[in-house]
Amino acid sequence: MIVAADWVTISALATAFGTLVLAGATYLAVRSANRAARVAERTLLAGLRPLIVTSRLDDPMQKISFADQRYLRVEGGRAMFEVDDDAILMVMSLRNAGAGVALLHGWRFYPERLLGTDHERPALDSFTRLTRDIYVPARDLGFWQGTFRDPASPEFAAAKAGIEANQPLTIDILYGDHEGGQRTITRFGLLPHEGGVYLASASRYWNVDREDPR
């Protein structure tokens, strides 16, 4: 008995199979393209990413100006404070170990020593915003500066008491790349040295705009 081939059915099945194969190939191609795009994006971001650390002890001294035409000098790997009844001036020598330019956004001061594991990531709205843009070039030396100028504020009183008592201090600095992204917080511990000078060391980092590796 000879069964006649149903060429219409065979053609439809072949077309369906071809469509399925094409769909699978398209899916794999899209996945591969998306993966390549993510890799390219991460590579681009890594090229823009800053990483603020303490500067080296043998880095040159920097002379840093304030809005009231006062100046502080700070050597590498150190922080410097000047306290009077009207203002507290603060500077710290920094280095950018990352591949991208760093733009400093804000800071938090603690009149005590905090270890890197003492607290969760500080809330972004708790940072004091800098009144001018401070950039730290990639692979180069830079600085941070901050002030307290309201003697009636509890923050001023606490900072003054801590500095004048020559006790260990902590400063958090919020920064990102030059486009405002990839924000990171570096926590610095400051140990009193001599003559209002503190030795600085970075103790903890938090990623703000991307997953934290911890």
C-alpha positions as CSV (number, residue, x, y, z in Angstrom):
1,M,0.0,0.0,0.0
2,I,1.5,3.3,-1.0
3,V,0.7,6.3,1.1
4,A,0.9,9.6,-0.7
5,A,3.0,12.3,0.8
6,D,1.1,15.3,2.2
7,W,3.5,17.9,0.9
8,V,1.5,20.7,2.4
9,T,1.9,19.3,5.9
10,I,5.5,18.5,5.3
11,S,6.1,22.1,4.1
12,A,4.3,23.6,7.1
13,L,6.4,21.4,9.5
14,A,9.6,22.3,7.8
15,T,8.7,26.0,7.9
16,A,7.8,25.7,11.6
17,F,11.1,23.9,12.4
18,G,13.1,26.6,10.5
19,T,11.3,29.3,12.4
20,L,12.1,27.6,15.7
21,V,15.7,27.3,14.8
22,L,15.8,30.9,13.7
23,A,14.1,32.0,16.9
24,G,16.7,30.0,19.0
25,A,19.6,31.5,17.1
26,T,18.1,35.0,17.5
27,Y,17.7,34.4,21.3
28,L,21.3,33.3,21.7
29,A,22.5,36.2,19.6
30,V,20.5,38.7,21.7
31,R,21.9,37.1,24.9
32,S,25.4,37.3,23.6
33,A,24.9,40.9,22.5
34,N,23.5,41.9,25.8
35,R,26.3,40.2,27.6
36,A,28.9,41.9,25.4
37,A,27.1,45.3,26.0
38,R,27.2,44.8,29.8
39,V,30.9,43.9,29.7
40,A,31.5,47.0,27.5
41,E,29.5,49.2,29.9
42,R,31.4,47.8,33.0
43,T,34.7,48.4,31.2
44,L,33.7,52.0,30.4
45,L,32.6,52.6,34.0
46,A,35.7,51.1,35.4
47,G,37.7,53.6,33.2
48,L,35.8,56.5,34.9
49,R,35.7,55.1,38.4
50,P,37.6,57.0,41.1
51,L,38.9,55.6,44.4
52,I,39.8,58.0,47.1
53,V,42.5,56.9,49.6
54,T,44.9,58.6,51.9
55,S,47.9,60.2,50.3
56,R,51.4,59.0,50.9
57,L,53.4,60.4,53.8
58,D,56.1,61.6,51.4
59,D,53.6,63.4,49.1
60,P,54.3,67.2,48.9
61,M,52.7,69.7,51.2
62,Q,49.5,71.5,50.0
63,K,48.4,75.0,50.8
64,I,44.6,75.1,50.8
65,S,42.6,78.3,50.8
66,F,39.2,79.1,52.4
67,A,36.4,81.6,51.5
68,D,37.6,84.0,54.3
69,Q,41.1,84.1,52.8
70,R,42.6,81.9,55.4
71,Y,44.9,79.1,54.6
72,L,46.0,75.8,56.0
73,R,49.0,73.7,55.0
74,V,48.8,69.9,55.1
75,E,51.4,67.3,54.4
76,G,50.9,63.9,52.7
77,G,49.0,61.3,54.7
78,R,47.8,63.8,57.2
79,A,44.8,66.0,58.2
80,M,45.1,69.5,59.8
81,F,42.6,71.5,61.9
82,E,42.5,75.1,63.0
83,V,40.0,76.0,65.8
84,D,38.9,79.4,67.1
85,D,35.7,80.8,68.6
86,D,34.2,81.6,65.2
87,A,35.2,78.7,62.9
88,I,36.7,75.3,62.6
89,L,38.8,74.8,59.5
90,M,39.6,71.2,58.4
91,V,41.7,69.8,55.6
92,M,43.0,66.4,54.6
93,S,45.5,65.3,52.0
94,L,44.1,62.7,49.6
95,R,45.1,60.6,46.7
96,N,42.9,59.2,43.9
97,A,44.0,55.6,43.2
98,G,41.2,55.1,40.6
99,A,41.3,55.4,36.8
100,G,38.8,58.3,36.7
101,V,38.6,61.9,38.0
102,A,36.9,62.1,41.4
103,L,34.4,64.8,42.2
104,L,33.9,65.3,46.0
105,H,30.2,65.8,47.0
106,G,30.1,66.0,50.8
107,W,31.4,64.9,54.2
108,R,30.5,63.8,57.7
109,F,32.5,64.5,60.8
110,Y,32.6,62.4,64.0
111,P,34.3,63.6,67.1
112,E,35.4,60.0,67.9
113,R,37.0,57.1,66.3
114,L,34.7,54.7,64.4
115,L,35.9,51.4,63.1
116,G,35.0,50.4,59.6
117,T,32.4,47.9,60.9
118,D,30.9,50.1,63.6
119,H,28.0,51.4,61.4
120,E,26.1,50.6,58.3
121,R,26.5,52.9,55.3
122,P,25.8,56.5,56.4
123,A,22.6,58.1,55.0
124,L,23.2,60.3,52.0
125,D,21.1,63.1,53.4
126,S,23.3,63.3,56.5
127,F,26.3,64.6,54.6
128,T,27.3,68.2,54.5
129,R,27.5,69.4,50.9
130,L,30.7,71.1,49.8
131,T,30.2,74.7,48.8
132,R,32.6,74.3,45.8
133,D,33.5,71.5,43.5
134,I,36.7,69.8,44.5
135,Y,38.2,67.5,41.8
136,V,41.0,64.9,42.5
137,P,42.7,63.9,39.3
138,A,43.1,60.2,38.4
139,R,46.2,58.6,39.9
140,D,47.1,61.9,41.5
141,L,47.2,64.0,44.6
142,G,44.3,66.1,45.9
143,F,42.6,67.3,49.1
144,W,39.4,67.6,51.1
145,Q,38.3,70.7,53.1
146,G,35.4,71.4,55.4
147,T,34.3,74.0,57.9
148,F,32.1,74.5,60.9
149,R,31.0,78.2,61.1
150,D,28.1,78.3,63.5
151,P,29.5,78.4,67.1
152,A,25.9,78.0,68.5
153,S,25.4,74.6,66.8
154,P,25.9,71.3,68.7
155,E,28.0,70.0,65.8
156,F,30.5,72.9,66.2
157,A,30.7,72.3,70.0
158,A,31.2,68.6,69.6
159,A,33.9,69.1,66.9
160,K,35.7,71.7,68.9
161,A,35.7,69.6,72.1
162,G,37.0,66.6,70.2
163,I,39.8,68.4,68.4
164,E,40.9,70.4,71.4
165,A,41.0,67.2,73.5
166,N,43.3,65.7,70.9
167,Q,41.2,62.6,70.6
168,P,40.9,60.3,67.5
169,L,38.4,61.4,64.9
170,T,36.5,60.1,61.9
171,I,35.5,61.6,58.6
172,D,33.4,60.1,55.8
173,I,33.7,61.6,52.3
174,L,31.1,61.1,49.6
175,Y,32.3,61.4,46.0
176,G,31.7,60.1,42.5
177,D,33.0,60.2,39.0
178,H,33.1,63.5,37.0
179,E,29.7,62.8,35.5
180,G,28.1,62.5,39.0
181,G,27.7,58.7,39.0
182,Q,29.4,55.8,40.7
183,R,29.1,57.4,44.1
184,T,31.3,56.0,46.8
185,I,31.9,56.8,50.5
186,T,35.3,56.4,52.0
187,R,35.7,56.5,55.8
188,F,38.9,57.9,57.2
189,G,40.2,57.4,60.7
190,L,42.3,60.2,62.1
191,L,44.8,59.6,64.9
192,P,46.4,62.6,66.7
193,H,50.0,63.2,65.9
194,E,51.4,66.6,67.0
195,G,50.6,70.3,66.8
196,G,47.0,69.9,65.5
197,V,48.2,67.4,62.9
198,Y,46.4,64.0,62.5
199,L,47.6,60.9,60.7
200,A,44.9,59.7,58.3
201,S,44.1,56.2,57.1
202,A,41.2,54.8,55.0
203,S,39.2,52.2,56.9
204,R,36.0,51.4,54.9
205,Y,34.4,51.9,51.5
206,W,30.7,51.8,50.6
207,N,29.3,51.7,47.1
208,V,26.3,53.9,46.6
209,D,25.2,53.4,43.0
210,R,26.2,49.8,42.4
211,E,26.2,46.6,44.3
212,D,28.4,46.4,47.4
213,P,30.7,43.4,47.2
214,R,30.4,42.6,50.9
